[in-house]
Amino acid sequence: MSVLPLPARRAPARYYCEQDGWEFNPRYTEGACPICGWTPEGAPSAPAWLALSRKVEWDLIGLFVLFIVLTFCAVIVAHAAHLRIPFVGVR
Ligand SMILES: [Zn+2]
């Protein structure tokens, strides 16, 4: 008989600030109480998708996509002009 491990305990989605009597979700308030600025220990400061997207270098991905698109356009133009490009296969 196998035993499945329990999922890791997640931080609660909402926190209660006793100073203000205010319940808030720290993922949407940059990890702090929106009224007094109290920061709960271990609270996430952003939603998971936003924390993941902040780790991605979007500039480099955009440059790479631009390079691919421009290369594709160059191959189309070269093909229409009957130019020969070595290593691409356009004759
Ligand atoms: Zn507060």
PDB file of the backbone (N, CA, C, O) and the ligand in Angstrom, with CONECT records:
HET     ZN  A 101       1
ATOM      1  N   MET A   1       0.855  -1.185   0.000  1.00  0.00           N
ATOM      2  CA  MET A   1       0.000   0.000   0.000  1.00  0.00           C
ATOM      3  C   MET A   1       0.886   1.227   0.000  1.00  0.00           C
ATOM      4  O   MET A   1       1.794   1.358   0.820  1.00  0.00           O
ATOM      5  N   SER A   2       0.611   2.117  -0.923  1.00  0.00           N
ATOM      6  CA  SER A   2       1.409   3.341  -0.995  1.00  0.00           C
ATOM      7  C   SER A   2       0.653   4.487  -0.332  1.00  0.00           C
ATOM      8  O   SER A   2      -0.576   4.501  -0.263  1.00  0.00           O
ATOM      9  N   VAL A   3       1.411   5.413   0.134  1.00  0.00           N
ATOM     10  CA  VAL A   3       0.841   6.584   0.800  1.00  0.00           C
ATOM     11  C   VAL A   3       1.197   7.810  -0.021  1.00  0.00           C
ATOM     12  O   VAL A   3       2.367   8.067  -0.306  1.00  0.00           O
ATOM     13  N   LEU A   4       0.190   8.551  -0.389  1.00  0.00           N
ATOM     14  CA  LEU A   4       0.440   9.783  -1.138  1.00  0.00           C
ATOM     15  C   LEU A   4       0.860  10.888  -0.170  1.00  0.00           C
ATOM     16  O   LEU A   4       0.247  11.058   0.884  1.00  0.00           O
ATOM     17  N   PRO A   5       1.894  11.630  -0.523  1.00  0.00           N
ATOM     18  CA  PRO A   5       2.289  12.735   0.367  1.00  0.00           C
ATOM     19  C   PRO A   5       1.265  13.858   0.307  1.00  0.00           C
ATOM     20  O   PRO A   5       0.679  14.137  -0.739  1.00  0.00           O
ATOM     21  N   LEU A   6       1.068  14.487   1.440  1.00  0.00           N
ATOM     22  CA  LEU A   6       0.149  15.619   1.482  1.00  0.00           C
ATOM     23  C   LEU A   6       0.785  16.803   0.761  1.00  0.00           C
ATOM     24  O   LEU A   6       2.003  16.975   0.809  1.00  0.00           O
ATOM     25  N   PRO A   7      -0.013  17.607   0.103  1.00  0.00           N
ATOM     26  CA  PRO A   7       0.560  18.787  -0.538  1.00  0.00           C
ATOM     27  C   PRO A   7       1.128  19.742   0.503  1.00  0.00           C
ATOM     28  O   PRO A   7       0.663  19.800   1.641  1.00  0.00           O
ATOM     29  N   ALA A   8       2.139  20.483   0.086  1.00  0.00           N
ATOM     30  CA  ALA A   8       2.777  21.416   1.012  1.00  0.00           C
ATOM     31  C   ALA A   8       1.759  22.463   1.468  1.00  0.00           C
ATOM     32  O   ALA A   8       0.910  22.915   0.699  1.00  0.00           O
ATOM     33  N   ARG A   9       1.873  22.824   2.721  1.00  0.00           N
ATOM     34  CA  ARG A   9       0.935  23.793   3.275  1.00  0.00           C
ATOM     35  C   ARG A   9       1.184  25.150   2.629  1.00  0.00           C
ATOM     36  O   ARG A   9       2.303  25.664   2.620  1.00  0.00           O
ATOM     37  N   ARG A  10       0.116  25.708   2.093  1.00  0.00           N
ATOM     38  CA  ARG A  10       0.227  26.990   1.416  1.00  0.00           C
ATOM     39  C   ARG A  10      -0.093  28.116   2.391  1.00  0.00           C
ATOM     40  O   ARG A  10      -0.807  27.926   3.375  1.00  0.00           O
ATOM     41  N   ALA A  11       0.440  29.264   2.101  1.00  0.00           N
ATOM     42  CA  ALA A  11       0.142  30.431   2.917  1.00  0.00           C
ATOM     43  C   ALA A  11      -1.319  30.805   2.704  1.00  0.00           C
ATOM     44  O   ALA A  11      -1.838  30.650   1.599  1.00  0.00           O
ATOM     45  N   PRO A  12      -1.990  31.295   3.744  1.00  0.00           N
ATOM     46  CA  PRO A  12      -3.402  31.669   3.567  1.00  0.00           C
ATOM     47  C   PRO A  12      -3.535  32.787   2.544  1.00  0.00           C
ATOM     48  O   PRO A  12      -2.642  33.622   2.399  1.00  0.00           O
ATOM     49  N   ALA A  13      -4.664  32.792   1.834  1.00  0.00           N
ATOM     50  CA  ALA A  13      -4.861  33.775   0.772  1.00  0.00           C
ATOM     51  C   ALA A  13      -5.177  35.153   1.342  1.00  0.00           C
ATOM     52  O   ALA A  13      -4.865  36.172   0.726  1.00  0.00           O
ATOM     53  N   ARG A  14      -5.792  35.181   2.511  1.00  0.00           N
ATOM     54  CA  ARG A  14      -6.174  36.473   3.084  1.00  0.00           C
ATOM     55  C   ARG A  14      -5.589  36.602   4.488  1.00  0.00           C
ATOM     56  O   ARG A  14      -5.483  35.620   5.222  1.00  0.00           O
ATOM     57  N   TYR A  15      -5.217  37.805   4.843  1.00  0.00           N
ATOM     58  CA  TYR A  15      -4.668  38.094   6.163  1.00  0.00           C
ATOM     59  C   TYR A  15      -5.539  39.163   6.819  1.00  0.00           C
ATOM     60  O   TYR A  15      -6.198  39.962   6.154  1.00  0.00           O
ATOM     61  N   TYR A  16      -5.515  39.143   8.138  1.00  0.00           N
ATOM     62  CA  TYR A  16      -6.308  40.099   8.900  1.00  0.00           C
ATOM     63  C   TYR A  16      -5.379  41.009   9.679  1.00  0.00           C
ATOM     64  O   TYR A  16      -4.579  40.545  10.491  1.00  0.00           O
ATOM     65  N   CYS A  17      -5.483  42.283   9.434  1.00  0.00           N
ATOM     66  CA  CYS A  17      -4.670  43.258  10.164  1.00  0.00           C
ATOM     67  C   CYS A  17      -5.432  43.659  11.415  1.00  0.00           C
ATOM     68  O   CYS A  17      -6.503  44.261  11.328  1.00  0.00           O
ATOM     69  N   GLU A  18      -4.881  43.326  12.581  1.00  0.00           N
ATOM     70  CA  GLU A  18      -5.571  43.621  13.840  1.00  0.00           C
ATOM     71  C   GLU A  18      -5.539  45.109  14.166  1.00  0.00           C
ATOM     72  O   GLU A  18      -6.410  45.604  14.881  1.00  0.00           O
ATOM     73  N   GLN A  19      -4.563  45.812  13.660  1.00  0.00           N
ATOM     74  CA  GLN A  19      -4.467  47.245  13.959  1.00  0.00           C
ATOM     75  C   GLN A  19      -5.599  48.038  13.297  1.00  0.00           C
ATOM     76  O   GLN A  19      -6.136  48.983  13.875  1.00  0.00           O
ATOM     77  N   ASP A  20      -5.946  47.630  12.073  1.00  0.00           N
ATOM     78  CA  ASP A  20      -6.979  48.355  11.331  1.00  0.00           C
ATOM     79  C   ASP A  20      -8.319  47.633  11.325  1.00  0.00           C
ATOM     80  O   ASP A  20      -9.344  48.239  11.012  1.00  0.00           O
ATOM     81  N   GLY A  21      -8.327  46.340  11.667  1.00  0.00           N
ATOM     82  CA  GLY A  21      -9.541  45.560  11.529  1.00  0.00           C
ATOM     83  C   GLY A  21      -9.887  45.334  10.068  1.00  0.00           C
ATOM     84  O   GLY A  21     -11.057  45.329   9.685  1.00  0.00           O
ATOM     85  N   TRP A  22      -8.864  45.148   9.266  1.00  0.00           N
ATOM     86  CA  TRP A  22      -9.048  45.063   7.826  1.00  0.00           C
ATOM     87  C   TRP A  22      -8.494  43.743   7.313  1.00  0.00           C
ATOM     88  O   TRP A  22      -7.360  43.375   7.619  1.00  0.00           O
ATOM     89  N   GLU A  23      -9.298  43.035   6.533  1.00  0.00           N
ATOM     90  CA  GLU A  23      -8.843  41.789   5.922  1.00  0.00           C
ATOM     91  C   GLU A  23      -8.431  42.086   4.492  1.00  0.00           C
ATOM     92  O   GLU A  23      -9.154  42.760   3.758  1.00  0.00           O
ATOM     93  N   PHE A  24      -7.277  41.587   4.099  1.00  0.00           N
ATOM     94  CA  PHE A  24      -6.774  41.889   2.761  1.00  0.00           C
ATOM     95  C   PHE A  24      -6.048  40.682   2.195  1.00  0.00           C
ATOM     96  O   PHE A  24      -5.639  39.775   2.920  1.00  0.00           O
ATOM     97  N   ASN A  25      -5.899  40.700   0.863  1.00  0.00           N
ATOM     98  CA  ASN A  25      -5.154  39.658   0.159  1.00  0.00           C
ATOM     99  C   ASN A  25      -3.800  40.250  -0.234  1.00  0.00           C
ATOM    100  O   ASN A  25      -3.745  41.122  -1.102  1.00  0.00           O
ATOM    101  N   PRO A  26      -2.721  39.803   0.377  1.00  0.00           N
ATOM    102  CA  PRO A  26      -1.424  40.452   0.145  1.00  0.00           C
ATOM    103  C   PRO A  26      -0.888  40.277  -1.276  1.00  0.00           C
ATOM    104  O   PRO A  26       0.035  40.981  -1.685  1.00  0.00           O
ATOM    105  N   ARG A  27      -1.465  39.341  -2.022  1.00  0.00           N
ATOM    106  CA  ARG A  27      -0.995  39.162  -3.401  1.00  0.00           C
ATOM    107  C   ARG A  27      -1.305  40.377  -4.265  1.00  0.00           C
ATOM    108  O   ARG A  27      -0.621  40.635  -5.256  1.00  0.00           O
ATOM    109  N   TYR A  28      -2.339  41.119  -3.884  1.00  0.00           N
ATOM    110  CA  TYR A  28      -2.754  42.261  -4.695  1.00  0.00           C
ATOM    111  C   TYR A  28      -2.439  43.594  -4.041  1.00  0.00           C
ATOM    112  O   TYR A  28      -2.815  44.643  -4.563  1.00  0.00           O
ATOM    113  N   THR A  29      -1.746  43.566  -2.888  1.00  0.00           N
ATOM    114  CA  THR A  29      -1.349  44.809  -2.230  1.00  0.00           C
ATOM    115  C   THR A  29       0.159  44.842  -2.021  1.00  0.00           C
ATOM    116  O   THR A  29       0.652  45.497  -1.103  1.00  0.00           O
ATOM    117  N   GLU A  30       0.886  44.134  -2.875  1.00  0.00           N
ATOM    118  CA  GLU A  30       2.350  44.051  -2.830  1.00  0.00           C
ATOM    119  C   GLU A  30       2.842  43.539  -1.483  1.00  0.00           C
ATOM    120  O   GLU A  30       3.895  43.957  -1.000  1.00  0.00           O
ATOM    121  N   GLY A  31       2.075  42.627  -0.874  1.00  0.00           N
ATOM    122  CA  GLY A  31       2.511  41.936   0.326  1.00  0.00           C
ATOM    123  C   GLY A  31       2.301  42.674   1.617  1.00  0.00           C
ATOM    124  O   GLY A  31       2.701  42.177   2.669  1.00  0.00           O
ATOM    125  N   ALA A  32       1.684  43.853   1.587  1.00  0.00           N
ATOM    126  CA  ALA A  32       1.535  44.648   2.800  1.00  0.00           C
ATOM    127  C   ALA A  32       0.079  45.070   2.973  1.00  0.00           C
ATOM    128  O   ALA A  32      -0.704  45.063   2.024  1.00  0.00           O
ATOM    129  N   CYS A  33      -0.266  45.439   4.214  1.00  0.00           N
ATOM    130  CA  CYS A  33      -1.602  45.960   4.492  1.00  0.00           C
ATOM    131  C   CYS A  33      -1.758  47.282   3.739  1.00  0.00           C
ATOM    132  O   CYS A  33      -0.871  48.132   3.814  1.00  0.00           O
ATOM    133  N   PRO A  34      -2.856  47.473   3.021  1.00  0.00           N
ATOM    134  CA  PRO A  34      -2.985  48.707   2.235  1.00  0.00           C
ATOM    135  C   PRO A  34      -3.209  49.945   3.088  1.00  0.00           C
ATOM    136  O   PRO A  34      -3.084  51.063   2.588  1.00  0.00           O
ATOM    137  N   ILE A  35      -3.538  49.772   4.368  1.00  0.00           N
ATOM    138  CA  ILE A  35      -3.828  50.938   5.212  1.00  0.00           C
ATOM    139  C   ILE A  35      -2.603  51.352   6.019  1.00  0.00           C
ATOM    140  O   ILE A  35      -2.195  52.513   5.981  1.00  0.00           O
ATOM    141  N   CYS A  36      -2.013  50.399   6.752  1.00  0.00           N
ATOM    142  CA  CYS A  36      -0.915  50.771   7.640  1.00  0.00           C
ATOM    143  C   CYS A  36       0.440  50.273   7.147  1.00  0.00           C
ATOM    144  O   CYS A  36       1.471  50.712   7.656  1.00  0.00           O
ATOM    145  N   GLY A  37       0.464  49.376   6.175  1.00  0.00           N
ATOM    146  CA  GLY A  37       1.738  48.910   5.647  1.00  0.00           C
ATOM    147  C   GLY A  37       2.313  47.714   6.371  1.00  0.00           C
ATOM    148  O   GLY A  37       3.452  47.332   6.101  1.00  0.00           O
ATOM    149  N   TRP A  38       1.566  47.107   7.284  1.00  0.00           N
ATOM    150  CA  TRP A  38       2.049  45.920   8.004  1.00  0.00           C
ATOM    151  C   TRP A  38       2.257  44.781   7.004  1.00  0.00           C
ATOM    152  O   TRP A  38       1.409  44.526   6.148  1.00  0.00           O
ATOM    153  N   THR A  39       3.393  44.105   7.128  1.00  0.00           N
ATOM    154  CA  THR A  39       3.739  43.027   6.207  1.00  0.00           C
ATOM    155  C   THR A  39       3.665  41.702   6.945  1.00  0.00           C
ATOM    156  O   THR A  39       4.497  41.443   7.814  1.00  0.00           O
ATOM    157  N   PRO A  40       2.683  40.845   6.621  1.00  0.00           N
ATOM    158  CA  PRO A  40       2.630  39.527   7.263  1.00  0.00           C
ATOM    159  C   PRO A  40       3.837  38.690   6.857  1.00  0.00           C
ATOM    160  O   PRO A  40       4.301  38.748   5.718  1.00  0.00           O
ATOM    161  N   GLU A  41       4.335  37.912   7.814  1.00  0.00           N
ATOM    162  CA  GLU A  41       5.513  37.092   7.548  1.00  0.00           C
ATOM    163  C   GLU A  41       5.153  35.941   6.608  1.00  0.00           C
ATOM    164  O   GLU A  41       4.203  35.200   6.861  1.00  0.00           O
ATOM    165  N   GLY A  42       5.909  35.798   5.530  1.00  0.00           N
ATOM    166  CA  GLY A  42       5.714  34.717   4.581  1.00  0.00           C
ATOM    167  C   GLY A  42       4.581  34.930   3.599  1.00  0.00           C
ATOM    168  O   GLY A  42       4.225  34.017   2.854  1.00  0.00           O
ATOM    169  N   ALA A  43       4.013  36.125   3.587  1.00  0.00           N
ATOM    170  CA  ALA A  43       2.905  36.389   2.665  1.00  0.00           C
ATOM    171  C   ALA A  43       3.445  36.639   1.265  1.00  0.00           C
ATOM    172  O   ALA A  43       4.479  37.289   1.110  1.00  0.00           O
ATOM    173  N   PRO A  44       2.756  36.131   0.239  1.00  0.00           N
ATOM    174  CA  PRO A  44       3.209  36.379  -1.124  1.00  0.00           C
ATOM    175  C   PRO A  44       2.980  37.844  -1.484  1.00  0.00           C
ATOM    176  O   PRO A  44       2.025  38.466  -1.020  1.00  0.00           O
ATOM    177  N   SER A  45       3.864  38.383  -2.311  1.00  0.00           N
ATOM    178  CA  SER A  45       3.744  39.799  -2.678  1.00  0.00           C
ATOM    179  C   SER A  45       3.125  39.993  -4.055  1.00  0.00           C
ATOM    180  O   SER A  45       2.922  41.126  -4.490  1.00  0.00           O
ATOM    181  N   ALA A  46       2.818  38.876  -4.756  1.00  0.00           N
ATOM    182  CA  ALA A  46       2.221  38.981  -6.084  1.00  0.00           C
ATOM    183  C   ALA A  46       1.525  37.667  -6.392  1.00  0.00           C
ATOM    184  O   ALA A  46       1.885  36.638  -5.820  1.00  0.00           O
ATOM    185  N   PRO A  47       0.526  37.674  -7.291  1.00  0.00           N
ATOM    186  CA  PRO A  47      -0.054  36.409  -7.728  1.00  0.00           C
ATOM    187  C   PRO A  47       1.001  35.551  -8.405  1.00  0.00           C
ATOM    188  O   PRO A  47       2.014  36.063  -8.882  1.00  0.00           O
ATOM    189  N   ALA A  48       0.768  34.263  -8.448  1.00  0.00           N
ATOM    190  CA  ALA A  48       1.778  33.335  -8.980  1.00  0.00           C
ATOM    191  C   ALA A  48       2.124  33.660 -10.426  1.00  0.00           C
ATOM    192  O   ALA A  48       3.292  33.603 -10.809  1.00  0.00           O
ATOM    193  N   TRP A  49       1.118  34.003 -11.238  1.00  0.00           N
ATOM    194  CA  TRP A  49       1.396  34.289 -12.650  1.00  0.00           C
ATOM    195  C   TRP A  49       2.234  35.550 -12.792  1.00  0.00           C
ATOM    196  O   TRP A  49       3.078  35.638 -13.684  1.00  0.00           O
ATOM    197  N   LEU A  50       2.008  36.537 -11.911  1.00  0.00           N
ATOM    198  CA  LEU A  50       2.767  37.778 -12.006  1.00  0.00           C
ATOM    199  C   LEU A  50       4.199  37.565 -11.519  1.00  0.00           C
ATOM    200  O   LEU A  50       5.144  38.105 -12.094  1.00  0.00           O
ATOM    201  N   ALA A  51       4.353  36.774 -10.453  1.00  0.00           N
ATOM    202  CA  ALA A  51       5.704  36.482  -9.963  1.00  0.00           C
ATOM    203  C   ALA A  51       6.494  35.719 -11.018  1.00  0.00           C
ATOM    204  O   ALA A  51       7.694  35.940 -11.183  1.00  0.00           O
ATOM    205  N   LEU A  52       5.817  34.817 -11.737  1.00  0.00           N
ATOM    206  CA  LEU A  52       6.499  34.066 -12.794  1.00  0.00           C
ATOM    207  C   LEU A  52       6.840  34.968 -13.969  1.00  0.00           C
ATOM    208  O   LEU A  52       7.928  34.867 -14.535  1.00  0.00           O
ATOM    209  N   SER A  53       5.918  35.851 -14.339  1.00  0.00           N
ATOM    210  CA  SER A  53       6.168  36.709 -15.503  1.00  0.00           C
ATOM    211  C   SER A  53       7.262  37.732 -15.229  1.00  0.00           C
ATOM    212  O   SER A  53       7.907  38.212 -16.161  1.00  0.00           O
ATOM    213  N   ARG A  54       7.480  38.073 -13.949  1.00  0.00           N
ATOM    214  CA  ARG A  54       8.556  39.015 -13.625  1.00  0.00           C
ATOM    215  C   ARG A  54       9.925  38.382 -13.791  1.00  0.00           C
ATOM    216  O   ARG A  54      10.922  39.092 -13.918  1.00  0.00           O
ATOM    217  N   LYS A  55       9.990  37.055 -13.794  1.00  0.00           N
ATOM    218  CA  LYS A  55      11.271  36.372 -13.942  1.00  0.00           C
ATOM    219  C   LYS A  55      11.689  36.234 -15.397  1.00  0.00           C
ATOM    220  O   LYS A  55      12.841  35.910 -15.683  1.00  0.00           O
ATOM    221  N   VAL A  56      10.751  36.482 -16.330  1.00  0.00           N
ATOM    222  CA  VAL A  56      11.028  36.285 -17.751  1.00  0.00           C
ATOM    223  C   VAL A  56      11.589  37.565 -18.345  1.00  0.00           C
ATOM    224  O   VAL A  56      11.091  38.656 -18.064  1.00  0.00           O
ATOM    225  N   GLU A  57      12.618  37.435 -19.162  1.00  0.00           N
ATOM    226  CA  GLU A  57      13.185  38.585 -19.861  1.00  0.00           C
ATOM    227  C   GLU A  57      12.375  38.806 -21.138  1.00  0.00           C
ATOM    228  O   GLU A  57      12.697  38.247 -22.186  1.00  0.00           O
ATOM    229  N   TRP A  58      11.322  39.624 -21.046  1.00  0.00           N
ATOM    230  CA  TRP A  58      10.434  39.826 -22.187  1.00  0.00           C
ATOM    231  C   TRP A  58      11.133  40.567 -23.313  1.00  0.00           C
ATOM    232  O   TRP A  58      10.777  40.382 -24.477  1.00  0.00           O
ATOM    233  N   ASP A  59      12.136  41.414 -22.994  1.00  0.00           N
ATOM    234  CA  ASP A  59      12.853  42.146 -24.042  1.00  0.00           C
ATOM    235  C   ASP A  59      13.585  41.183 -24.966  1.00  0.00           C
ATOM    236  O   ASP A  59      13.540  41.325 -26.188  1.00  0.00           O
ATOM    237  N   LEU A  60      14.255  40.208 -24.377  1.00  0.00           N
ATOM    238  CA  LEU A  60      15.012  39.259 -25.196  1.00  0.00           C
ATOM    239  C   LEU A  60      14.080  38.386 -26.031  1.00  0.00           C
ATOM    240  O   LEU A  60      14.380  38.079 -27.185  1.00  0.00           O
ATOM    241  N   ILE A  61      12.958  37.990 -25.451  1.00  0.00           N
ATOM    242  CA  ILE A  61      11.993  37.191 -26.210  1.00  0.00           C
ATOM    243  C   ILE A  61      11.436  38.011 -27.359  1.00  0.00           C
ATOM    244  O   ILE A  61      11.271  37.492 -28.464  1.00  0.00           O
ATOM    245  N   GLY A  62      11.140  39.292 -27.117  1.00  0.00           N
ATOM    246  CA  GLY A  62      10.643  40.167 -28.176  1.00  0.00           C
ATOM    247  C   GLY A  62      11.660  40.349 -29.288  1.00  0.00           C
ATOM    248  O   GLY A  62      11.298  40.339 -30.464  1.00  0.00           O
ATOM    249  N   LEU A  63      12.931  40.515 -28.932  1.00  0.00           N
ATOM    250  CA  LEU A  63      13.972  40.648 -29.945  1.00  0.00           C
ATOM    251  C   LEU A  63      14.108  39.371 -30.767  1.00  0.00           C
ATOM    252  O   LEU A  63      14.294  39.426 -31.982  1.00  0.00           O
ATOM    253  N   PHE A  64      14.016  38.235 -30.106  1.00  0.00           N
ATOM    254  CA  PHE A  64      14.130  36.962 -30.823  1.00  0.00           C
ATOM    255  C   PHE A  64      12.959  36.771 -31.784  1.00  0.00           C
ATOM    256  O   PHE A  64      13.154  36.342 -32.922  1.00  0.00           O
ATOM    257  N   VAL A  65      11.747  37.088 -31.335  1.00  0.00           N
ATOM    258  CA  VAL A  65      10.570  36.979 -32.208  1.00  0.00           C
ATOM    259  C   VAL A  65      10.694  37.951 -33.379  1.00  0.00           C
ATOM    260  O   VAL A  65      10.352  37.606 -34.510  1.00  0.00           O
ATOM    261  N   LEU A  66      11.181  39.163 -33.114  1.00  0.00           N
ATOM    262  CA  LEU A  66      11.387  40.129 -34.193  1.00  0.00           C
ATOM    263  C   LEU A  66      12.394  39.603 -35.207  1.00  0.00           C
ATOM    264  O   LEU A  66      12.196  39.747 -36.413  1.00  0.00           O
ATOM    265  N   PHE A  67      13.462  39.000 -34.729  1.00  0.00           N
ATOM    266  CA  PHE A  67      14.477  38.427 -35.622  1.00  0.00           C
ATOM    267  C   PHE A  67      13.858  37.339 -36.505  1.00  0.00           C
ATOM    268  O   PHE A  67      14.116  37.299 -37.708  1.00  0.00           O
ATOM    269  N   ILE A  68      13.046  36.458 -35.917  1.00  0.00           N
ATOM    270  CA  ILE A  68      12.418  35.381 -36.688  1.00  0.00           C
ATOM    271  C   ILE A  68      11.477  35.961 -37.741  1.00  0.00           C
ATOM    272  O   ILE A  68      11.488  35.524 -38.892  1.00  0.00           O
ATOM    273  N   VAL A  69      10.669  36.935 -37.355  1.00  0.00           N
ATOM    274  CA  VAL A  69       9.706  37.532 -38.297  1.00  0.00           C
ATOM    275  C   VAL A  69      10.436  38.227 -39.431  1.00  0.00           C
ATOM    276  O   VAL A  69      10.064  38.071 -40.594  1.00  0.00           O
ATOM    277  N   LEU A  70      11.475  38.995 -39.107  1.00  0.00           N
ATOM    278  CA  LEU A  70      12.207  39.708 -40.153  1.00  0.00           C
ATOM    279  C   LEU A  70      12.942  38.736 -41.071  1.00  0.00           C
ATOM    280  O   LEU A  70      13.027  38.973 -42.276  1.00  0.00           O
ATOM    281  N   THR A  71      13.467  37.665 -40.529  1.00  0.00           N
ATOM    282  CA  THR A  71      14.119  36.658 -41.371  1.00  0.00           C
ATOM    283  C   THR A  71      13.102  36.007 -42.297  1.00  0.00           C
ATOM    284  O   THR A  71      13.387  35.769 -43.470  1.00  0.00           O
ATOM    285  N   PHE A  72      11.925  35.721 -41.774  1.00  0.00           N
ATOM    286  CA  PHE A  72      10.857  35.145 -42.594  1.00  0.00           C
ATOM    287  C   PHE A  72      10.455  36.098 -43.723  1.00  0.00           C
ATOM    288  O   PHE A  72      10.258  35.666 -44.859  1.00  0.00           O
ATOM    289  N   CYS A  73      10.332  37.400 -43.410  1.00  0.00           N
ATOM    290  CA  CYS A  73      10.000  38.391 -44.444  1.00  0.00           C
ATOM    291  C   CYS A  73      11.119  38.465 -45.482  1.00  0.00           C
ATOM    292  O   CYS A  73      10.841  38.578 -46.676  1.00  0.00           O
ATOM    293  N   ALA A  74      12.363  38.403 -45.052  1.00  0.00           N
ATOM    294  CA  ALA A  74      13.485  38.466 -45.991  1.00  0.00           C
ATOM    295  C   ALA A  74      13.470  37.262 -46.921  1.00  0.00           C
ATOM    296  O   ALA A  74      13.763  37.405 -48.108  1.00  0.00           O
ATOM    297  N   VAL A  75      13.140  36.090 -46.418  1.00  0.00           N
ATOM    298  CA  VAL A  75      13.073  34.884 -47.252  1.00  0.00           C
ATOM    299  C   VAL A  75      11.945  35.010 -48.261  1.00  0.00           C
ATOM    300  O   VAL A  75      12.104  34.604 -49.412  1.00  0.00           O
ATOM    301  N   ILE A  76      10.809  35.565 -47.856  1.00  0.00           N
ATOM    302  CA  ILE A  76       9.690  35.746 -48.783  1.00  0.00           C
ATOM    303  C   ILE A  76      10.074  36.723 -49.897  1.00  0.00           C
ATOM    304  O   ILE A  76       9.805  36.468 -51.071  1.00  0.00           O
ATOM    305  N   VAL A  77      10.699  37.837 -49.527  1.00  0.00           N
ATOM    306  CA  VAL A  77      11.089  38.837 -50.523  1.00  0.00           C
ATOM    307  C   VAL A  77      12.153  38.252 -51.456  1.00  0.00           C
ATOM    308  O   VAL A  77      12.089  38.459 -52.668  1.00  0.00           O
ATOM    309  N   ALA A  78      13.115  37.535 -50.912  1.00  0.00           N
ATOM    310  CA  ALA A  78      14.168  36.944 -51.734  1.00  0.00           C
ATOM    311  C   ALA A  78      13.581  35.904 -52.687  1.00  0.00           C
ATOM    312  O   ALA A  78      14.002  35.793 -53.838  1.00  0.00           O
ATOM    313  N   HIS A  79      12.608  35.149 -52.191  1.00  0.00           N
ATOM    314  CA  HIS A  79      11.971  34.158 -53.047  1.00  0.00           C
ATOM    315  C   HIS A  79      11.205  34.839 -54.185  1.00  0.00           C
ATOM    316  O   HIS A  79      11.248  34.375 -55.324  1.00  0.00           O
ATOM    317  N   ALA A  80      10.510  35.931 -53.881  1.00  0.00           N
ATOM    318  CA  ALA A  80       9.754  36.650 -54.909  1.00  0.00           C
ATOM    319  C   ALA A  80      10.676  37.300 -55.928  1.00  0.00           C
ATOM    320  O   ALA A  80      10.321  37.421 -57.101  1.00  0.00           O
ATOM    321  N   ALA A  81      11.863  37.721 -55.488  1.00  0.00           N
ATOM    322  CA  ALA A  81      12.811  38.381 -56.384  1.00  0.00           C
ATOM    323  C   ALA A  81      13.733  37.387 -57.082  1.00  0.00           C
ATOM    324  O   ALA A  81      14.624  37.788 -57.830  1.00  0.00           O
ATOM    325  N   HIS A  82      13.524  36.095 -56.843  1.00  0.00           N
ATOM    326  CA  HIS A  82      14.339  35.032 -57.440  1.00  0.00           C
ATOM    327  C   HIS A  82      15.810  35.182 -57.087  1.00  0.00           C
ATOM    328  O   HIS A  82      16.688  34.938 -57.915  1.00  0.00           O
ATOM    329  N   LEU A  83      16.068  35.583 -55.857  1.00  0.00           N
ATOM    330  CA  LEU A  83      17.444  35.671 -55.386  1.00  0.00           C
ATOM    331  C   LEU A  83      17.843  34.329 -54.785  1.00  0.00           C
ATOM    332  O   LEU A  83      17.000  33.535 -54.366  1.00  0.00           O
ATOM    333  N   ARG A  84      19.147  34.102 -54.755  1.00  0.00           N
ATOM    334  CA  ARG A  84      19.629  32.849 -54.191  1.00  0.00           C
ATOM    335  C   ARG A  84      20.273  33.138 -52.839  1.00  0.00           C
ATOM    336  O   ARG A  84      21.221  33.918 -52.750  1.00  0.00           O
ATOM    337  N   ILE A  85      19.759  32.513 -51.800  1.00  0.00           N
ATOM    338  CA  ILE A  85      20.311  32.669 -50.463  1.00  0.00           C
ATOM    339  C   ILE A  85      20.882  31.338 -50.027  1.00  0.00           C
ATOM    340  O   ILE A  85      20.139  30.363 -49.911  1.00  0.00           O
ATOM    341  N   PRO A  86      22.184  31.266 -49.781  1.00  0.00           N
ATOM    342  CA  PRO A  86      22.750  29.987 -49.352  1.00  0.00           C
ATOM    343  C   PRO A  86      22.264  29.610 -47.948  1.00  0.00           C
ATOM    344  O   PRO A  86      21.988  30.481 -47.124  1.00  0.00           O
ATOM    345  N   PHE A  87      22.165  28.331 -47.692  1.00  0.00           N
ATOM    346  CA  PHE A  87      21.789  27.723 -46.403  1.00  0.00           C
ATOM    347  C   PHE A  87      20.317  27.912 -46.050  1.00  0.00           C
ATOM    348  O   PHE A  87      19.865  27.353 -45.050  1.00  0.00           O
ATOM    349  N   VAL A  88      19.556  28.669 -46.822  1.00  0.00           N
ATOM    350  CA  VAL A  88      18.139  28.860 -46.516  1.00  0.00           C
ATOM    351  C   VAL A  88      17.306  28.009 -47.460  1.00  0.00           C
ATOM    352  O   VAL A  88      16.200  27.585 -47.125  1.00  0.00           O
ATOM    353  N   GLY A  89      17.848  27.767 -48.636  1.00  0.00           N
ATOM    354  CA  GLY A  89      17.117  26.939 -49.575  1.00  0.00           C
ATOM    355  C   GLY A  89      16.341  27.726 -50.608  1.00  0.00           C
ATOM    356  O   GLY A  89      15.631  27.138 -51.425  1.00  0.00           O
ATOM    357  N   VAL A  90      16.461  29.042 -50.591  1.00  0.00           N
ATOM    358  CA  VAL A  90      15.768  29.854 -51.584  1.00  0.00           C
ATOM    359  C   VAL A  90      16.663  29.983 -52.798  1.00  0.00           C
ATOM    360  O   VAL A  90      17.826  30.370 -52.686  1.00  0.00           O
ATOM    361  N   ARG A  91      16.114  29.656 -53.966  1.00  0.00           N
ATOM    362  CA  ARG A  91      16.907  29.750 -55.207  1.00  0.00           C
ATOM    363  C   ARG A  91      16.276  30.718 -56.179  1.00  0.00           C
ATOM    364  O   ARG A  91      16.801  30.925 -57.273  1.00  0.00           O
TER     365      ARG A  91
HETATM  366 ZN    ZN A 101      -3.107  47.403   8.603  1.00  0.00          ZN2+
END
